[in-house]
Amino acid sequence: MFERFKKKKTEAVFAPVDGHFVALPDVADPVFAQKMMGEGFGIQPTSAEIYAPIQGTVTTIFQTKHAIGLTGNSGSEVLIHIGLDTVELNGEPFEVHVKEGQSVDETTLLVTADFEKVRAAGKAEVVLTLFTNGGESFDSLNKNQVKHQETLR
């Protein structure tokens, strides 16, 4: 009966891509900046390889390849969203390297993104990590440059 009030087990969170850390309120899309999709963070990428930010399982790969859903080993639901409004690109700049049901960890390459194509289409290339079923804020995380697999929490 009181399951919802129990503190969730905290799991490690890793940077999914090399780049510049962006607090969610600073993301140039109000849906994400106002945390309508959940807590999380963005990274302005400096590389094309996007890795799993948690240890868990791939639950969803969007047909347009711009987003992947993961479920962490302790129950966190995480959405990796690549770029802003990139759903309109119909998967063209993204190569997915995983499949639904696959176990992943911070060393698992999820997607390779062609960010030149994303920019050429006039889209922002920020990579978002969103905890869609709740979680603690990353807004006060004192980071600037991050490397994939770097522990953020």
PyMOL CGO cylinders between C-alpha atoms (Angstrom):
from pymol import cmd
from pymol.cgo import CYLINDER

trace = [
    CYLINDER, 0.00, 0.00, 0.00, 2.82, 2.41, 0.79, 0.3, 1, 1, 1, 1, 1, 1,
    CYLINDER, 2.82, 2.41, 0.79, 5.10, 1.38, -2.10, 0.3, 1, 1, 1, 1, 1, 1,
    CYLINDER, 5.10, 1.38, -2.10, 4.82, 4.79, -3.73, 0.3, 1, 1, 1, 1, 1, 1,
    CYLINDER, 4.82, 4.79, -3.73, 6.28, 6.48, -0.64, 0.3, 1, 1, 1, 1, 1, 1,
    CYLINDER, 6.28, 6.48, -0.64, 9.32, 4.26, -0.42, 0.3, 1, 1, 1, 1, 1, 1,
    CYLINDER, 9.32, 4.26, -0.42, 12.51, 5.85, -1.64, 0.3, 1, 1, 1, 1, 1, 1,
    CYLINDER, 12.51, 5.85, -1.64, 13.58, 4.44, -4.98, 0.3, 1, 1, 1, 1, 1, 1,
    CYLINDER, 13.58, 4.44, -4.98, 16.93, 2.77, -5.18, 0.3, 1, 1, 1, 1, 1, 1,
    CYLINDER, 16.93, 2.77, -5.18, 19.32, 5.21, -6.83, 0.3, 1, 1, 1, 1, 1, 1,
    CYLINDER, 19.32, 5.21, -6.83, 21.14, 3.91, -9.84, 0.3, 1, 1, 1, 1, 1, 1,
    CYLINDER, 21.14, 3.91, -9.84, 24.26, 5.23, -11.46, 0.3, 1, 1, 1, 1, 1, 1,
    CYLINDER, 24.26, 5.23, -11.46, 23.73, 7.72, -14.29, 0.3, 1, 1, 1, 1, 1, 1,
    CYLINDER, 23.73, 7.72, -14.29, 26.40, 8.20, -16.95, 0.3, 1, 1, 1, 1, 1, 1,
    CYLINDER, 26.40, 8.20, -16.95, 26.97, 10.83, -19.63, 0.3, 1, 1, 1, 1, 1, 1,
    CYLINDER, 26.97, 10.83, -19.63, 25.70, 9.23, -22.87, 0.3, 1, 1, 1, 1, 1, 1,
    CYLINDER, 25.70, 9.23, -22.87, 27.87, 11.34, -25.19, 0.3, 1, 1, 1, 1, 1, 1,
    CYLINDER, 27.87, 11.34, -25.19, 30.93, 13.59, -25.13, 0.3, 1, 1, 1, 1, 1, 1,
    CYLINDER, 30.93, 13.59, -25.13, 30.05, 17.26, -25.00, 0.3, 1, 1, 1, 1, 1, 1,
    CYLINDER, 30.05, 17.26, -25.00, 28.92, 20.25, -22.97, 0.3, 1, 1, 1, 1, 1, 1,
    CYLINDER, 28.92, 20.25, -22.97, 26.49, 19.63, -20.11, 0.3, 1, 1, 1, 1, 1, 1,
    CYLINDER, 26.49, 19.63, -20.11, 23.20, 21.58, -20.40, 0.3, 1, 1, 1, 1, 1, 1,
    CYLINDER, 23.20, 21.58, -20.40, 20.78, 21.91, -17.47, 0.3, 1, 1, 1, 1, 1, 1,
    CYLINDER, 20.78, 21.91, -17.47, 17.25, 21.07, -18.58, 0.3, 1, 1, 1, 1, 1, 1,
    CYLINDER, 17.25, 21.07, -18.58, 15.84, 24.62, -18.01, 0.3, 1, 1, 1, 1, 1, 1,
    CYLINDER, 15.84, 24.62, -18.01, 18.46, 25.86, -20.52, 0.3, 1, 1, 1, 1, 1, 1,
    CYLINDER, 18.46, 25.86, -20.52, 17.27, 23.57, -23.34, 0.3, 1, 1, 1, 1, 1, 1,
    CYLINDER, 17.27, 23.57, -23.34, 15.72, 25.55, -26.22, 0.3, 1, 1, 1, 1, 1, 1,
    CYLINDER, 15.72, 25.55, -26.22, 12.42, 23.64, -26.19, 0.3, 1, 1, 1, 1, 1, 1,
    CYLINDER, 12.42, 23.64, -26.19, 9.76, 24.46, -23.57, 0.3, 1, 1, 1, 1, 1, 1,
    CYLINDER, 9.76, 24.46, -23.57, 8.46, 20.88, -23.39, 0.3, 1, 1, 1, 1, 1, 1,
    CYLINDER, 8.46, 20.88, -23.39, 11.86, 19.73, -22.14, 0.3, 1, 1, 1, 1, 1, 1,
    CYLINDER, 11.86, 19.73, -22.14, 12.93, 22.93, -20.36, 0.3, 1, 1, 1, 1, 1, 1,
    CYLINDER, 12.93, 22.93, -20.36, 9.73, 22.94, -18.28, 0.3, 1, 1, 1, 1, 1, 1,
    CYLINDER, 9.73, 22.94, -18.28, 10.27, 19.26, -17.48, 0.3, 1, 1, 1, 1, 1, 1,
    CYLINDER, 10.27, 19.26, -17.48, 6.98, 18.10, -18.98, 0.3, 1, 1, 1, 1, 1, 1,
    CYLINDER, 6.98, 18.10, -18.98, 8.76, 14.89, -20.02, 0.3, 1, 1, 1, 1, 1, 1,
    CYLINDER, 8.76, 14.89, -20.02, 10.49, 14.47, -16.65, 0.3, 1, 1, 1, 1, 1, 1,
    CYLINDER, 10.49, 14.47, -16.65, 13.74, 15.37, -14.94, 0.3, 1, 1, 1, 1, 1, 1,
    CYLINDER, 13.74, 15.37, -14.94, 17.01, 14.99, -16.74, 0.3, 1, 1, 1, 1, 1, 1,
    CYLINDER, 17.01, 14.99, -16.74, 19.72, 16.87, -18.59, 0.3, 1, 1, 1, 1, 1, 1,
    CYLINDER, 19.72, 16.87, -18.59, 21.04, 17.70, -22.02, 0.3, 1, 1, 1, 1, 1, 1,
    CYLINDER, 21.04, 17.70, -22.02, 24.46, 17.44, -23.60, 0.3, 1, 1, 1, 1, 1, 1,
    CYLINDER, 24.46, 17.44, -23.60, 25.52, 19.51, -26.57, 0.3, 1, 1, 1, 1, 1, 1,
    CYLINDER, 25.52, 19.51, -26.57, 27.47, 16.75, -28.34, 0.3, 1, 1, 1, 1, 1, 1,
    CYLINDER, 27.47, 16.75, -28.34, 31.04, 16.95, -29.57, 0.3, 1, 1, 1, 1, 1, 1,
    CYLINDER, 31.04, 16.95, -29.57, 30.99, 13.36, -30.89, 0.3, 1, 1, 1, 1, 1, 1,
    CYLINDER, 30.99, 13.36, -30.89, 28.54, 11.25, -32.87, 0.3, 1, 1, 1, 1, 1, 1,
    CYLINDER, 28.54, 11.25, -32.87, 28.40, 8.16, -30.65, 0.3, 1, 1, 1, 1, 1, 1,
    CYLINDER, 28.40, 8.16, -30.65, 25.59, 7.98, -28.10, 0.3, 1, 1, 1, 1, 1, 1,
    CYLINDER, 25.59, 7.98, -28.10, 25.82, 5.38, -25.32, 0.3, 1, 1, 1, 1, 1, 1,
    CYLINDER, 25.82, 5.38, -25.32, 23.40, 4.09, -22.68, 0.3, 1, 1, 1, 1, 1, 1,
    CYLINDER, 23.40, 4.09, -22.68, 23.27, 6.44, -19.65, 0.3, 1, 1, 1, 1, 1, 1,
    CYLINDER, 23.27, 6.44, -19.65, 22.13, 3.65, -17.28, 0.3, 1, 1, 1, 1, 1, 1,
    CYLINDER, 22.13, 3.65, -17.28, 22.37, -0.09, -16.84, 0.3, 1, 1, 1, 1, 1, 1,
    CYLINDER, 22.37, -0.09, -16.84, 19.17, -1.76, -17.96, 0.3, 1, 1, 1, 1, 1, 1,
    CYLINDER, 19.17, -1.76, -17.96, 17.16, -2.88, -20.98, 0.3, 1, 1, 1, 1, 1, 1,
    CYLINDER, 17.16, -2.88, -20.98, 16.12, -1.27, -24.27, 0.3, 1, 1, 1, 1, 1, 1,
    CYLINDER, 16.12, -1.27, -24.27, 12.33, -1.07, -24.14, 0.3, 1, 1, 1, 1, 1, 1,
    CYLINDER, 12.33, -1.07, -24.14, 11.48, 1.15, -27.12, 0.3, 1, 1, 1, 1, 1, 1,
    CYLINDER, 11.48, 1.15, -27.12, 13.18, 2.27, -30.32, 0.3, 1, 1, 1, 1, 1, 1,
    CYLINDER, 13.18, 2.27, -30.32, 11.16, 4.96, -32.04, 0.3, 1, 1, 1, 1, 1, 1,
    CYLINDER, 11.16, 4.96, -32.04, 10.55, 4.27, -35.74, 0.3, 1, 1, 1, 1, 1, 1,
    CYLINDER, 10.55, 4.27, -35.74, 12.17, 7.63, -36.56, 0.3, 1, 1, 1, 1, 1, 1,
    CYLINDER, 12.17, 7.63, -36.56, 15.30, 6.56, -34.59, 0.3, 1, 1, 1, 1, 1, 1,
    CYLINDER, 15.30, 6.56, -34.59, 15.49, 9.94, -32.81, 0.3, 1, 1, 1, 1, 1, 1,
    CYLINDER, 15.49, 9.94, -32.81, 14.61, 8.47, -29.41, 0.3, 1, 1, 1, 1, 1, 1,
    CYLINDER, 14.61, 8.47, -29.41, 15.20, 5.28, -27.44, 0.3, 1, 1, 1, 1, 1, 1,
    CYLINDER, 15.20, 5.28, -27.44, 13.45, 4.19, -24.26, 0.3, 1, 1, 1, 1, 1, 1,
    CYLINDER, 13.45, 4.19, -24.26, 15.32, 2.28, -21.56, 0.3, 1, 1, 1, 1, 1, 1,
    CYLINDER, 15.32, 2.28, -21.56, 14.28, 0.72, -18.27, 0.3, 1, 1, 1, 1, 1, 1,
    CYLINDER, 14.28, 0.72, -18.27, 16.96, 0.71, -15.62, 0.3, 1, 1, 1, 1, 1, 1,
    CYLINDER, 16.96, 0.71, -15.62, 17.76, -2.27, -13.44, 0.3, 1, 1, 1, 1, 1, 1,
    CYLINDER, 17.76, -2.27, -13.44, 16.15, -0.44, -10.49, 0.3, 1, 1, 1, 1, 1, 1,
    CYLINDER, 16.15, -0.44, -10.49, 13.04, 0.62, -12.44, 0.3, 1, 1, 1, 1, 1, 1,
    CYLINDER, 13.04, 0.62, -12.44, 13.95, 4.04, -13.82, 0.3, 1, 1, 1, 1, 1, 1,
    CYLINDER, 13.95, 4.04, -13.82, 12.34, 4.80, -17.16, 0.3, 1, 1, 1, 1, 1, 1,
    CYLINDER, 12.34, 4.80, -17.16, 14.73, 6.79, -19.32, 0.3, 1, 1, 1, 1, 1, 1,
    CYLINDER, 14.73, 6.79, -19.32, 14.19, 8.40, -22.69, 0.3, 1, 1, 1, 1, 1, 1,
    CYLINDER, 14.19, 8.40, -22.69, 17.22, 9.30, -24.81, 0.3, 1, 1, 1, 1, 1, 1,
    CYLINDER, 17.22, 9.30, -24.81, 16.03, 12.00, -27.19, 0.3, 1, 1, 1, 1, 1, 1,
    CYLINDER, 16.03, 12.00, -27.19, 18.49, 13.03, -29.92, 0.3, 1, 1, 1, 1, 1, 1,
    CYLINDER, 18.49, 13.03, -29.92, 18.07, 16.61, -31.07, 0.3, 1, 1, 1, 1, 1, 1,
    CYLINDER, 18.07, 16.61, -31.07, 15.08, 18.94, -31.07, 0.3, 1, 1, 1, 1, 1, 1,
    CYLINDER, 15.08, 18.94, -31.07, 12.32, 18.38, -33.63, 0.3, 1, 1, 1, 1, 1, 1,
    CYLINDER, 12.32, 18.38, -33.63, 14.43, 15.63, -35.21, 0.3, 1, 1, 1, 1, 1, 1,
    CYLINDER, 14.43, 15.63, -35.21, 11.35, 13.39, -35.47, 0.3, 1, 1, 1, 1, 1, 1,
    CYLINDER, 11.35, 13.39, -35.47, 10.77, 15.33, -38.71, 0.3, 1, 1, 1, 1, 1, 1,
    CYLINDER, 10.77, 15.33, -38.71, 13.98, 13.86, -40.18, 0.3, 1, 1, 1, 1, 1, 1,
    CYLINDER, 13.98, 13.86, -40.18, 12.41, 10.36, -40.36, 0.3, 1, 1, 1, 1, 1, 1,
    CYLINDER, 12.41, 10.36, -40.36, 15.49, 8.60, -38.99, 0.3, 1, 1, 1, 1, 1, 1,
    CYLINDER, 15.49, 8.60, -38.99, 17.79, 9.72, -41.81, 0.3, 1, 1, 1, 1, 1, 1,
    CYLINDER, 17.79, 9.72, -41.81, 20.72, 10.97, -39.66, 0.3, 1, 1, 1, 1, 1, 1,
    CYLINDER, 20.72, 10.97, -39.66, 20.61, 8.12, -37.10, 0.3, 1, 1, 1, 1, 1, 1,
    CYLINDER, 20.61, 8.12, -37.10, 22.04, 4.60, -37.11, 0.3, 1, 1, 1, 1, 1, 1,
    CYLINDER, 22.04, 4.60, -37.11, 20.70, 2.45, -34.26, 0.3, 1, 1, 1, 1, 1, 1,
    CYLINDER, 20.70, 2.45, -34.26, 23.04, -0.25, -32.89, 0.3, 1, 1, 1, 1, 1, 1,
    CYLINDER, 23.04, -0.25, -32.89, 20.71, -1.96, -30.38, 0.3, 1, 1, 1, 1, 1, 1,
    CYLINDER, 20.71, -1.96, -30.38, 17.39, -3.80, -30.46, 0.3, 1, 1, 1, 1, 1, 1,
    CYLINDER, 17.39, -3.80, -30.46, 14.41, -3.89, -28.14, 0.3, 1, 1, 1, 1, 1, 1,
    CYLINDER, 14.41, -3.89, -28.14, 14.91, -6.28, -25.23, 0.3, 1, 1, 1, 1, 1, 1,
    CYLINDER, 14.91, -6.28, -25.23, 18.69, -5.96, -25.32, 0.3, 1, 1, 1, 1, 1, 1,
    CYLINDER, 18.69, -5.96, -25.32, 20.56, -5.47, -22.04, 0.3, 1, 1, 1, 1, 1, 1,
    CYLINDER, 20.56, -5.47, -22.04, 22.71, -2.34, -22.00, 0.3, 1, 1, 1, 1, 1, 1,
    CYLINDER, 22.71, -2.34, -22.00, 25.21, -0.54, -19.79, 0.3, 1, 1, 1, 1, 1, 1,
    CYLINDER, 25.21, -0.54, -19.79, 27.32, 2.59, -20.07, 0.3, 1, 1, 1, 1, 1, 1,
    CYLINDER, 27.32, 2.59, -20.07, 29.64, 0.89, -22.58, 0.3, 1, 1, 1, 1, 1, 1,
    CYLINDER, 29.64, 0.89, -22.58, 26.80, 0.02, -25.00, 0.3, 1, 1, 1, 1, 1, 1,
    CYLINDER, 26.80, 0.02, -25.00, 26.68, 2.13, -28.16, 0.3, 1, 1, 1, 1, 1, 1,
    CYLINDER, 26.68, 2.13, -28.16, 23.01, 2.95, -28.80, 0.3, 1, 1, 1, 1, 1, 1,
    CYLINDER, 23.01, 2.95, -28.80, 23.11, 5.27, -31.80, 0.3, 1, 1, 1, 1, 1, 1,
    CYLINDER, 23.11, 5.27, -31.80, 25.54, 6.95, -34.14, 0.3, 1, 1, 1, 1, 1, 1,
    CYLINDER, 25.54, 6.95, -34.14, 24.20, 10.34, -35.22, 0.3, 1, 1, 1, 1, 1, 1,
    CYLINDER, 24.20, 10.34, -35.22, 25.20, 12.41, -38.22, 0.3, 1, 1, 1, 1, 1, 1,
    CYLINDER, 25.20, 12.41, -38.22, 25.00, 15.80, -36.52, 0.3, 1, 1, 1, 1, 1, 1,
    CYLINDER, 25.00, 15.80, -36.52, 26.04, 17.59, -39.72, 0.3, 1, 1, 1, 1, 1, 1,
    CYLINDER, 26.04, 17.59, -39.72, 22.78, 16.39, -41.31, 0.3, 1, 1, 1, 1, 1, 1,
    CYLINDER, 22.78, 16.39, -41.31, 20.85, 17.44, -38.18, 0.3, 1, 1, 1, 1, 1, 1,
    CYLINDER, 20.85, 17.44, -38.18, 22.36, 20.96, -38.33, 0.3, 1, 1, 1, 1, 1, 1,
    CYLINDER, 22.36, 20.96, -38.33, 21.88, 21.17, -42.12, 0.3, 1, 1, 1, 1, 1, 1,
    CYLINDER, 21.88, 21.17, -42.12, 18.17, 20.51, -41.54, 0.3, 1, 1, 1, 1, 1, 1,
    CYLINDER, 18.17, 20.51, -41.54, 18.08, 23.47, -39.13, 0.3, 1, 1, 1, 1, 1, 1,
    CYLINDER, 18.08, 23.47, -39.13, 17.61, 21.30, -36.03, 0.3, 1, 1, 1, 1, 1, 1,
    CYLINDER, 17.61, 21.30, -36.03, 19.38, 21.58, -32.67, 0.3, 1, 1, 1, 1, 1, 1,
    CYLINDER, 19.38, 21.58, -32.67, 21.55, 18.56, -31.89, 0.3, 1, 1, 1, 1, 1, 1,
    CYLINDER, 21.55, 18.56, -31.89, 21.33, 18.49, -28.07, 0.3, 1, 1, 1, 1, 1, 1,
    CYLINDER, 21.33, 18.49, -28.07, 21.12, 14.94, -26.68, 0.3, 1, 1, 1, 1, 1, 1,
    CYLINDER, 21.12, 14.94, -26.68, 18.57, 14.71, -23.86, 0.3, 1, 1, 1, 1, 1, 1,
    CYLINDER, 18.57, 14.71, -23.86, 18.46, 12.13, -21.07, 0.3, 1, 1, 1, 1, 1, 1,
    CYLINDER, 18.46, 12.13, -21.07, 15.01, 12.22, -19.45, 0.3, 1, 1, 1, 1, 1, 1,
    CYLINDER, 15.01, 12.22, -19.45, 13.74, 10.28, -16.44, 0.3, 1, 1, 1, 1, 1, 1,
    CYLINDER, 13.74, 10.28, -16.44, 10.10, 9.94, -17.42, 0.3, 1, 1, 1, 1, 1, 1,
    CYLINDER, 10.10, 9.94, -17.42, 8.87, 8.26, -14.22, 0.3, 1, 1, 1, 1, 1, 1,
    CYLINDER, 8.87, 8.26, -14.22, 10.35, 10.78, -11.79, 0.3, 1, 1, 1, 1, 1, 1,
    CYLINDER, 10.35, 10.78, -11.79, 13.75, 11.37, -10.36, 0.3, 1, 1, 1, 1, 1, 1,
    CYLINDER, 13.75, 11.37, -10.36, 16.03, 13.95, -8.87, 0.3, 1, 1, 1, 1, 1, 1,
    CYLINDER, 16.03, 13.95, -8.87, 17.00, 17.13, -10.66, 0.3, 1, 1, 1, 1, 1, 1,
    CYLINDER, 17.00, 17.13, -10.66, 20.36, 17.44, -12.39, 0.3, 1, 1, 1, 1, 1, 1,
    CYLINDER, 20.36, 17.44, -12.39, 20.02, 21.25, -12.66, 0.3, 1, 1, 1, 1, 1, 1,
    CYLINDER, 20.02, 21.25, -12.66, 22.59, 22.00, -9.96, 0.3, 1, 1, 1, 1, 1, 1,
    CYLINDER, 22.59, 22.00, -9.96, 25.15, 19.52, -11.27, 0.3, 1, 1, 1, 1, 1, 1,
    CYLINDER, 25.15, 19.52, -11.27, 28.40, 21.44, -11.51, 0.3, 1, 1, 1, 1, 1, 1,
    CYLINDER, 28.40, 21.44, -11.51, 29.63, 20.14, -14.87, 0.3, 1, 1, 1, 1, 1, 1,
    CYLINDER, 29.63, 20.14, -14.87, 30.75, 21.76, -18.07, 0.3, 1, 1, 1, 1, 1, 1,
    CYLINDER, 30.75, 21.76, -18.07, 32.53, 19.33, -20.36, 0.3, 1, 1, 1, 1, 1, 1,
    CYLINDER, 32.53, 19.33, -20.36, 31.60, 15.65, -20.00, 0.3, 1, 1, 1, 1, 1, 1,
    CYLINDER, 31.60, 15.65, -20.00, 32.81, 12.42, -21.58, 0.3, 1, 1, 1, 1, 1, 1,
    CYLINDER, 32.81, 12.42, -21.58, 30.59, 9.44, -22.35, 0.3, 1, 1, 1, 1, 1, 1,
    CYLINDER, 30.59, 9.44, -22.35, 30.64, 6.87, -19.54, 0.3, 1, 1, 1, 1, 1, 1,
    CYLINDER, 30.64, 6.87, -19.54, 31.50, 9.63, -17.02, 0.3, 1, 1, 1, 1, 1, 1,
    CYLINDER, 31.50, 9.63, -17.02, 29.45, 9.13, -13.83, 0.3, 1, 1, 1, 1, 1, 1,
    CYLINDER, 29.45, 9.13, -13.83, 27.02, 12.02, -13.29, 0.3, 1, 1, 1, 1, 1, 1,
    CYLINDER, 27.02, 12.02, -13.29, 25.23, 10.53, -10.28, 0.3, 1, 1, 1, 1, 1, 1,
]
cmd.load_cgo(trace, "trace")
